Amino acid sequence: MSSTERPLIVCAIAGSLRQASYNRALLRAAQELAPAGMEIRIFDRVGELPLFDQDLEVQGDPEPVVAMRQAIAEADALLIATPEYNHGVPGVLKNAIDWASRPPRGAVLAGKPTAILGASPGVTGTARAQSQLRQSLVFTDTPVLPQPEILVYRAHEKFDAAGRLTDEKTREFVGKLLSGLASWTRRLGSEG
């Protein structure tokens, strides 16, 4: 980062409600591993979002929805950590995407550089969930960093009891993803 560049702000969202979630822990690891000039802010209120309902939207967006949209709007980029439930995206994460995709024109997701990663105890990591999430983000006009893919498999072996990512190879890959997101966001000109 040159002295004239301001720090990149990244809004990070975990698609899990569980306090001891590997995906929440993955976002905390991302905060540790962020390259110089990047600040990762975790939006940890997805559990407060009501189920998307257009009737509710017409009455006025609920406060947690407003807060999430504002957090995404204020960020230069988005980082999503998704678990995989039943070979797909968890409902809580899909619900957050549905709210963030509104209104149809001018949604905060449109044009927002995004990186995806995920952790699971399973042997395929979160490959299917990430694939589904990428499909949804195509429709919302949200450019997703193509590589590297971070599919943390056998997550229970890569985090310690306190939820700290201890696997050095995985830490290296997360660092590469974040560096890639930083350069890609600047290349797309999405800052500020």
Backbone bond lengths (Angstrom), bond angles and torsions (degrees), N, CA, C in turn:
res aa  C-N    CA-C-N  psi(-1)  N-CA   C-N-CA  omega(-1)  CA-C   N-CA-C  phi
1 M - - - 1.458 - - 1.520 108.59 -
2 S 1.317 117.05 127.63 1.455 119.86 177.89 1.520 109.31 -79.56
3 S 1.325 115.97 166.31 1.460 120.11 -177.29 1.525 111.99 -66.42
4 T 1.333 118.05 -16.80 1.463 120.49 -179.72 1.525 112.82 -90.75
5 E 1.342 117.76 -14.07 1.462 120.44 -179.51 1.517 109.85 -84.94
6 R 1.315 115.24 136.72 1.457 119.10 175.40 1.523 108.53 -85.78
7 P 1.331 117.19 159.95 1.466 119.11 -179.93 1.527 111.65 -61.95
8 L 1.319 115.59 147.41 1.463 120.97 173.23 1.520 108.54 -83.28
9 I 1.309 116.08 132.88 1.457 121.87 176.34 1.528 107.20 -101.76
10 V 1.320 116.31 127.94 1.459 122.47 179.13 1.519 108.43 -118.74
11 C 1.316 116.82 124.63 1.456 122.46 173.32 1.524 107.06 -87.83
12 A 1.326 116.77 125.64 1.464 121.49 -177.63 1.524 110.27 -114.28
13 I 1.326 115.80 133.57 1.466 121.91 -178.65 1.520 108.92 -129.87
14 A 1.328 115.89 131.44 1.467 121.10 173.95 1.522 108.54 -102.30
15 G 1.317 115.81 136.25 1.459 120.64 -179.42 1.514 112.99 -89.13
16 S 1.317 116.74 38.55 1.455 121.54 -179.23 1.517 109.50 -139.57
17 L 1.319 116.50 144.85 1.463 121.38 177.92 1.524 112.23 -95.72
18 R 1.301 117.62 -17.77 1.459 122.38 -175.06 1.528 110.48 -66.62
19 Q 1.316 117.41 128.08 1.463 121.33 -178.49 1.527 112.34 -58.61
20 A 1.332 117.39 -38.51 1.462 120.88 -178.36 1.534 111.97 -93.68
21 S 1.311 116.81 23.65 1.461 122.75 -178.09 1.524 111.81 -59.30
22 Y 1.334 115.32 137.42 1.461 120.04 174.88 1.527 110.55 -63.57
23 N 1.322 117.52 -31.21 1.464 119.91 -178.16 1.521 112.14 -74.79
24 R 1.309 117.43 -34.55 1.469 119.58 171.25 1.532 109.29 -64.25
25 A 1.333 116.10 -42.86 1.465 120.72 178.16 1.529 110.84 -62.63
26 L 1.323 116.61 -35.49 1.468 120.72 177.88 1.529 110.61 -63.94
27 L 1.323 117.35 -37.74 1.471 120.06 177.02 1.526 111.45 -68.88
28 R 1.331 117.40 -36.81 1.472 119.44 175.70 1.539 109.75 -64.58
29 A 1.328 116.22 -38.15 1.463 119.68 176.20 1.530 110.17 -63.64
30 A 1.311 116.31 -39.66 1.472 120.11 178.01 1.533 110.40 -60.83
31 Q 1.322 116.78 -39.25 1.465 118.89 176.86 1.529 110.57 -60.31
32 E 1.315 116.76 -41.98 1.472 121.94 178.19 1.521 111.79 -63.70
33 L 1.326 115.72 -38.54 1.464 121.73 -170.65 1.523 114.10 -95.62
34 A 1.318 116.89 0.41 1.472 120.20 -177.32 1.525 110.39 -57.92
35 P 1.318 116.34 137.26 1.473 118.94 178.15 1.527 110.43 -67.73
36 A 1.311 115.63 161.59 1.462 120.68 176.49 1.523 108.83 -54.37
37 G 1.305 115.95 137.32 1.453 120.05 178.74 1.521 114.51 87.86
38 M 1.345 116.98 9.66 1.466 120.58 177.21 1.521 109.12 -126.32
39 E 1.309 115.65 131.63 1.463 121.68 176.04 1.529 107.78 -117.80
40 I 1.329 116.19 122.77 1.466 120.92 179.35 1.518 108.75 -103.14
41 R 1.327 115.14 120.54 1.461 122.53 179.13 1.525 108.70 -109.96
42 I 1.316 116.22 116.97 1.463 120.65 -178.68 1.520 110.12 -83.49
43 F 1.339 115.92 122.91 1.461 121.27 172.58 1.525 105.61 -91.37
44 D 1.314 115.30 110.30 1.463 120.24 -169.83 1.529 111.95 -111.93
45 R 1.328 116.63 35.72 1.463 119.36 -176.07 1.529 113.15 -121.42
46 V 1.332 117.80 19.49 1.470 118.44 -177.60 1.528 111.84 -61.65
47 G 1.308 117.84 -26.79 1.461 121.00 178.23 1.514 113.56 -69.52
48 E 1.316 116.80 -16.08 1.464 121.31 178.69 1.531 112.60 -87.92
49 L 1.335 116.66 -11.75 1.462 119.44 -178.47 1.532 109.41 -71.19
50 P 1.340 117.77 129.15 1.465 117.68 173.90 1.523 109.31 -70.18
51 L 1.312 116.54 161.53 1.457 119.16 174.42 1.517 108.84 -59.18
52 F 1.333 116.02 138.22 1.455 118.80 -178.82 1.525 109.97 -59.66
53 D 1.326 115.27 130.68 1.454 123.00 -178.56 1.524 106.43 -149.83
54 Q 1.325 116.66 117.12 1.454 119.62 -177.05 1.522 112.12 -62.20
55 D 1.324 118.09 -30.83 1.466 120.14 175.59 1.525 110.17 -62.40
56 L 1.312 116.94 -41.55 1.464 121.64 177.60 1.522 110.22 -65.64
57 E 1.321 116.72 -40.93 1.456 121.75 179.53 1.529 110.91 -61.10
58 V 1.323 117.00 -40.88 1.465 121.61 -179.49 1.533 111.11 -62.64
59 Q 1.326 116.14 -32.40 1.466 120.62 179.47 1.525 112.46 -73.84
60 G 1.306 116.71 -16.14 1.463 122.28 -177.87 1.514 109.30 124.11
61 D 1.306 116.48 134.81 1.458 120.27 -176.05 1.522 111.49 -62.23
62 P 1.332 117.05 132.41 1.461 120.61 175.98 1.535 110.72 -61.76
63 E 1.310 117.33 152.66 1.458 122.65 -175.44 1.523 113.44 -54.81
64 P 1.355 120.52 -43.32 1.468 118.50 178.82 1.532 112.78 -61.85
65 V 1.321 117.10 -32.81 1.466 121.27 177.67 1.527 109.36 -67.20
66 V 1.324 116.70 -45.40 1.465 121.48 178.15 1.527 109.65 -59.47
67 A 1.338 116.90 -43.70 1.469 121.14 -179.18 1.522 111.30 -63.32
68 M 1.352 116.82 -42.77 1.465 119.39 179.51 1.527 110.58 -65.47
69 R 1.306 117.25 -46.41 1.470 119.32 179.82 1.521 111.17 -60.42
70 Q 1.315 116.50 -39.34 1.462 120.18 179.42 1.533 110.65 -65.69
71 A 1.332 116.88 -42.33 1.465 120.59 179.14 1.531 110.84 -61.28
72 I 1.329 116.80 -40.82 1.465 120.62 178.50 1.525 110.61 -69.95
73 A 1.332 116.60 -42.73 1.468 120.69 -178.79 1.525 111.92 -62.91
74 E 1.322 117.04 -36.64 1.467 120.96 -178.22 1.526 112.38 -76.29
75 A 1.321 117.07 -14.02 1.462 121.34 -177.96 1.525 111.20 -90.79
76 D 1.309 114.86 153.51 1.463 121.32 174.97 1.518 110.91 -81.39
77 A 1.340 115.55 -27.16 1.464 120.96 -176.39 1.516 109.36 -150.27
78 L 1.325 114.41 168.84 1.456 121.99 -178.06 1.529 108.46 -125.38
79 L 1.337 116.14 141.20 1.456 123.01 176.33 1.522 107.10 -126.56
80 I 1.329 116.46 120.77 1.457 120.93 -177.50 1.518 109.53 -117.19
81 A 1.340 115.74 125.68 1.466 121.84 174.66 1.523 107.38 -106.31
82 T 1.316 116.23 114.46 1.459 119.67 -176.94 1.522 112.82 -113.55
83 P 1.329 116.08 131.26 1.462 119.29 166.23 1.528 108.22 -74.95
84 E 1.308 116.51 -179.47 1.465 120.84 173.78 1.523 108.03 -127.75
85 Y 1.324 115.77 119.37 1.458 121.96 178.05 1.520 108.01 -114.89
86 N 1.316 117.17 122.06 1.462 121.39 176.76 1.524 112.60 51.94
87 H 1.325 115.84 45.36 1.470 123.63 178.70 1.531 112.96 67.78
88 G 1.333 118.37 22.90 1.457 118.45 -178.18 1.521 113.83 -153.54
89 V 1.324 113.95 -173.89 1.464 123.32 179.44 1.527 109.02 -73.32
90 P 1.315 118.63 133.73 1.462 120.11 176.09 1.527 111.26 -61.23
91 G 1.324 115.88 146.03 1.465 121.13 -178.92 1.516 113.06 -56.24
92 V 1.336 118.02 -38.83 1.460 120.67 -177.96 1.531 111.37 -63.10
93 L 1.328 116.94 -36.30 1.465 120.16 178.78 1.521 110.91 -73.79
94 K 1.331 116.91 -43.53 1.472 119.48 177.60 1.520 110.24 -59.73
95 N 1.327 117.13 -39.50 1.460 121.34 177.67 1.535 111.25 -61.34
96 A 1.329 116.79 -42.43 1.468 120.33 177.91 1.523 110.90 -62.66
97 I 1.328 116.66 -42.20 1.469 120.68 177.82 1.529 110.10 -62.88
98 D 1.334 116.59 -42.23 1.465 119.79 179.44 1.525 111.32 -60.14
99 W 1.330 117.86 -44.73 1.466 120.33 178.05 1.528 111.09 -65.87
100 A 1.330 117.33 -41.83 1.465 120.63 -177.42 1.523 112.38 -71.20
101 S 1.327 117.41 -15.88 1.468 120.85 179.89 1.527 112.40 -85.70
102 R 1.314 116.53 2.55 1.460 120.86 -178.41 1.516 109.80 -106.13
103 P 1.328 120.79 150.43 1.455 125.80 -9.44 1.529 110.48 -68.13
104 P 1.344 116.26 161.52 1.469 119.55 -175.57 1.528 114.33 -53.50
105 R 1.302 117.51 -35.86 1.473 121.01 175.82 1.523 107.12 -110.31
106 G 1.308 116.43 125.74 1.460 120.46 179.45 1.518 114.28 90.41
107 A 1.317 117.89 18.30 1.464 120.68 177.72 1.530 110.13 -67.95
108 V 1.329 116.34 152.55 1.466 120.60 -178.02 1.524 113.18 -66.62
109 L 1.316 117.56 -18.94 1.467 119.97 178.77 1.527 112.92 -78.55
110 A 1.310 117.30 -23.33 1.464 120.82 -175.87 1.529 110.53 -62.49
111 G 1.312 115.59 118.70 1.452 121.24 177.57 1.527 115.39 78.65
112 K 1.331 118.15 2.21 1.474 120.98 -176.56 1.530 110.13 -81.56
113 P 1.332 118.87 113.43 1.464 120.22 177.49 1.529 109.99 -57.46
114 T 1.314 115.75 134.40 1.462 120.98 -172.77 1.523 110.53 -137.47
115 A 1.321 115.05 143.98 1.465 121.36 172.13 1.525 107.42 -123.94
116 I 1.321 115.39 145.58 1.458 122.17 -178.40 1.527 108.74 -120.54
117 L 1.308 115.86 141.75 1.446 122.54 171.52 1.519 107.72 -148.82
118 G 1.298 117.61 169.02 1.450 118.64 -179.96 1.510 112.05 -169.34
119 A 1.336 114.61 155.92 1.461 121.42 -178.90 1.518 109.97 -131.74
120 S 1.327 114.92 142.82 1.460 121.35 -179.43 1.528 109.34 -153.01
121 P 1.334 117.27 149.61 1.464 118.89 173.87 1.532 112.42 -68.98
122 G 1.312 117.85 -17.59 1.467 121.95 -178.37 1.513 112.76 -70.88
123 V 1.343 115.33 167.74 1.467 120.32 -176.01 1.532 113.81 -82.97
124 T 1.321 118.37 -11.83 1.472 119.50 177.51 1.524 111.71 -101.67
125 G 1.314 116.93 9.15 1.454 119.32 -178.88 1.515 109.23 61.97
126 T 1.299 116.71 -131.34 1.470 121.32 -179.82 1.524 110.04 -122.07
127 A 1.314 116.87 37.25 1.469 121.90 -174.49 1.519 112.44 -58.10
128 R 1.323 117.47 -45.81 1.467 119.44 -177.18 1.527 111.22 -70.01
129 A 1.309 117.06 -42.03 1.471 120.58 178.81 1.528 110.34 -62.58
130 Q 1.334 116.79 -42.95 1.459 119.33 179.28 1.524 111.04 -63.61
131 S 1.319 116.76 -38.46 1.459 120.19 178.13 1.530 110.70 -63.15
132 Q 1.318 117.30 -45.27 1.473 120.77 177.80 1.528 111.22 -62.24
133 L 1.330 115.52 -42.41 1.466 119.55 -179.40 1.524 110.59 -63.05
134 R 1.317 116.70 -42.20 1.473 120.09 177.22 1.532 111.01 -59.06
135 Q 1.340 117.29 -40.47 1.469 120.48 178.51 1.523 110.91 -61.92
136 S 1.321 117.41 -45.17 1.468 120.36 178.92 1.522 111.18 -61.94
137 L 1.331 116.91 -39.00 1.457 120.33 -176.71 1.526 112.74 -74.70
138 V 1.330 117.55 -19.83 1.470 119.36 171.99 1.524 108.93 -62.83
139 F 1.326 116.48 -44.85 1.466 120.14 -177.93 1.525 111.82 -65.75
140 T 1.343 117.61 -33.10 1.462 120.45 -178.67 1.529 112.54 -84.27
141 D 1.341 117.20 4.49 1.461 123.25 179.91 1.531 111.30 61.93
142 T 1.337 114.67 39.27 1.456 121.62 -179.05 1.528 108.44 -104.96
143 P 1.337 118.08 109.05 1.462 119.78 -177.82 1.533 111.12 -71.24
144 V 1.336 116.06 121.78 1.459 122.22 -178.25 1.521 109.81 -104.64
145 L 1.325 115.61 129.14 1.457 121.78 177.80 1.529 109.02 -55.91
146 P 1.341 118.26 122.21 1.460 119.86 -175.20 1.538 114.13 -71.00
147 Q 1.319 118.23 -37.87 1.465 122.55 -175.81 1.515 109.39 -142.83
148 P 1.302 119.71 151.58 1.453 127.19 -0.57 1.527 111.44 -80.77
149 E 1.319 115.73 154.64 1.460 120.84 173.24 1.529 107.32 -89.66
150 I 1.304 115.95 131.02 1.463 121.17 179.93 1.524 107.92 -111.80
151 L 1.313 115.89 99.90 1.465 123.64 -178.86 1.526 107.17 -114.63
152 V 1.312 116.63 88.33 1.461 120.49 -176.66 1.528 108.56 -78.71
153 Y 1.333 115.75 104.75 1.459 121.47 179.68 1.532 108.65 -98.02
154 R 1.331 116.07 160.49 1.464 122.14 -177.90 1.526 110.20 48.71
155 A 1.328 114.57 47.82 1.466 121.19 -173.94 1.523 112.72 -57.10
156 H 1.304 117.40 -32.43 1.471 120.71 -179.47 1.530 112.17 -60.80
157 E 1.322 117.29 -17.50 1.462 121.70 177.83 1.527 112.19 -95.09
158 K 1.330 117.40 -6.19 1.469 120.65 -172.87 1.523 113.90 -112.44
159 F 1.323 116.42 -5.65 1.461 121.91 177.40 1.523 108.08 -121.48
160 D 1.321 116.81 146.65 1.459 118.94 176.52 1.531 110.04 -86.19
161 A 1.314 117.07 -178.68 1.471 122.10 -176.06 1.525 112.15 -62.84
162 A 1.316 117.27 -25.17 1.473 121.38 178.88 1.526 112.02 -86.58
163 G 1.334 117.93 -1.05 1.455 121.09 179.33 1.520 114.46 86.48
164 R 1.323 117.18 15.78 1.466 120.09 178.64 1.528 109.32 -90.16
165 L 1.320 115.89 132.81 1.462 121.39 176.92 1.532 108.13 -69.00
166 T 1.324 116.02 115.71 1.466 120.78 -176.05 1.522 113.34 -108.44
167 D 1.315 118.00 -14.63 1.454 121.41 -178.52 1.529 109.64 -73.63
168 E 1.328 116.17 114.97 1.469 120.70 -173.79 1.524 113.32 -63.67
169 K 1.326 117.72 -38.41 1.470 120.42 -179.57 1.532 109.85 -64.82
170 T 1.322 116.27 -41.98 1.469 119.88 178.84 1.521 110.12 -66.05
171 R 1.317 117.81 -40.84 1.477 120.73 177.37 1.532 109.95 -59.76
172 E 1.319 116.24 -40.78 1.471 120.60 178.70 1.536 110.42 -62.48
173 F 1.340 117.01 -44.30 1.466 120.76 -179.91 1.534 111.53 -64.67
174 V 1.324 117.12 -40.59 1.469 120.59 178.50 1.529 109.27 -62.89
175 G 1.324 117.07 -41.97 1.465 120.54 176.72 1.520 112.15 -59.86
176 K 1.336 116.64 -41.22 1.471 120.56 178.15 1.522 110.98 -64.97
177 L 1.329 116.85 -40.65 1.465 120.27 178.01 1.524 110.63 -60.23
178 L 1.323 116.76 -44.72 1.463 120.84 -178.37 1.527 111.68 -67.16
179 S 1.330 117.25 -40.07 1.466 119.96 176.13 1.521 110.31 -63.81
180 G 1.338 116.24 -40.34 1.461 120.40 176.72 1.515 111.96 -63.46
181 L 1.324 116.81 -41.19 1.469 120.37 178.43 1.524 110.68 -64.08
182 A 1.313 117.35 -40.04 1.468 120.42 179.92 1.528 111.16 -63.31
183 S 1.328 117.21 -50.09 1.470 118.74 -177.72 1.524 111.01 -68.23
184 W 1.328 116.95 -36.11 1.464 120.31 179.92 1.528 111.28 -67.69
185 T 1.333 116.81 -40.67 1.471 120.73 178.78 1.521 109.83 -62.09
186 R 1.332 116.31 -42.43 1.465 119.17 178.84 1.520 110.87 -67.20
187 R 1.336 116.54 -37.95 1.468 120.32 179.28 1.526 111.20 -64.87
188 L 1.335 116.11 -38.33 1.469 119.70 179.38 1.521 111.75 -75.36
189 G 1.338 116.98 -11.80 1.462 120.23 177.87 1.501 113.56 70.71
190 S 1.328 117.09 34.00 1.458 120.84 -175.29 1.514 113.04 -92.97
191 E 1.297 118.32 2.39 1.461 119.89 -179.20 1.516 110.38 -70.51
192 G 1.324 113.69 145.20 1.457 121.68 171.00 1.445 113.77 58.99
